[in-house]
Amino acid sequence: MNTPSVTDGMVSMPRDDFEELLERAAERGARHALHGVGLDGPDAAHDIRELRSLLDAFNLFSCAPCQGAVFQRVRIPPGNFRSGR
């Protein structure tokens, strides 16, 4: 990367250098964000796959026909189910 120049308070640099700087800053920000939520370790990819799988299961269950099928299967009337209690 070339040293940027400053003229009248404006920083000037080649486009390739600027894009490289932006890419490094974005990657650093992404790593910081992942660290903040605990997804920066060696098991991060596995954890993300688990979260996606859990979300898929939740979305599948949240559709009304699926809920009806589950309630009939375990013989719980739909009106008696309250989430979070």
C-alpha positions as CSV (number, residue, x, y, z in Angstrom):
1,M,0.0,0.0,0.0
2,N,1.3,3.5,-0.9
3,T,1.4,6.3,1.6
4,P,-1.6,8.5,1.2
5,S,-1.1,12.2,0.6
6,V,-3.0,15.0,2.3
7,T,-3.9,18.1,0.4
8,D,-6.1,20.9,1.8
9,G,-7.3,18.5,4.5
10,M,-8.3,15.8,2.0
11,V,-6.6,12.4,2.0
12,S,-5.8,11.0,-1.4
13,M,-4.8,7.4,-2.3
14,P,-5.1,5.1,-5.2
15,R,-8.4,3.3,-5.6
16,D,-6.9,-0.2,-5.2
17,D,-5.3,0.9,-1.9
18,F,-8.5,2.4,-0.7
19,E,-10.5,-0.8,-1.5
20,E,-7.9,-2.9,0.3
21,L,-8.2,-0.6,3.3
22,L,-12.0,-0.9,3.3
23,E,-11.8,-4.7,3.0
24,R,-9.4,-4.9,5.9
25,A,-11.6,-2.6,8.0
26,A,-14.7,-4.6,7.2
27,E,-13.0,-7.9,8.1
28,R,-11.8,-6.5,11.3
29,G,-15.3,-5.2,12.1
30,A,-16.8,-8.6,11.3
31,R,-14.3,-10.4,13.5
32,H,-15.0,-8.0,16.3
33,A,-18.8,-8.5,16.0
34,L,-18.5,-12.3,15.9
35,H,-16.2,-12.1,19.0
36,G,-18.9,-10.0,20.7
37,V,-21.5,-12.8,20.4
38,G,-19.1,-15.6,21.1
39,L,-18.8,-16.9,17.6
40,D,-15.0,-16.5,17.1
41,G,-13.6,-19.8,18.4
42,P,-12.6,-22.9,16.6
43,D,-16.2,-24.3,16.9
44,A,-17.8,-21.1,15.4
45,A,-18.7,-22.7,12.0
46,H,-20.4,-25.6,13.8
47,D,-22.2,-23.3,16.2
48,I,-23.6,-21.2,13.2
49,R,-24.7,-24.4,11.5
50,E,-26.5,-25.5,14.7
51,L,-28.2,-22.1,15.0
52,R,-29.4,-22.3,11.4
53,S,-30.7,-25.8,12.1
54,L,-32.5,-24.6,15.2
55,L,-34.0,-21.6,13.3
56,D,-35.1,-23.9,10.5
57,A,-36.9,-26.2,13.0
58,F,-38.5,-23.2,14.7
59,N,-39.7,-21.8,11.3
60,L,-41.1,-25.2,10.3
61,F,-43.0,-25.6,13.6
62,S,-44.3,-22.0,13.5
63,C,-46.4,-22.6,10.4
64,A,-50.0,-23.4,11.4
65,P,-50.4,-26.7,9.5
66,C,-47.2,-28.0,11.2
67,Q,-48.5,-27.0,14.6
68,G,-51.7,-28.8,13.9
69,A,-49.9,-32.0,12.9
70,V,-47.7,-31.9,16.0
71,F,-50.6,-31.2,18.3
72,Q,-52.7,-34.1,16.8
73,R,-49.7,-36.4,17.0
74,V,-49.2,-35.8,20.8
75,R,-53.0,-35.3,21.4
76,I,-52.7,-31.8,22.8
77,P,-55.6,-29.5,21.8
78,P,-54.1,-26.4,20.1
79,G,-56.0,-24.0,22.5
80,N,-54.2,-25.5,25.5
81,F,-50.7,-24.7,24.3
82,R,-49.1,-21.6,25.6
83,S,-45.5,-20.8,24.7
84,G,-43.2,-19.4,27.4
85,R,-45.2,-20.8,30.3
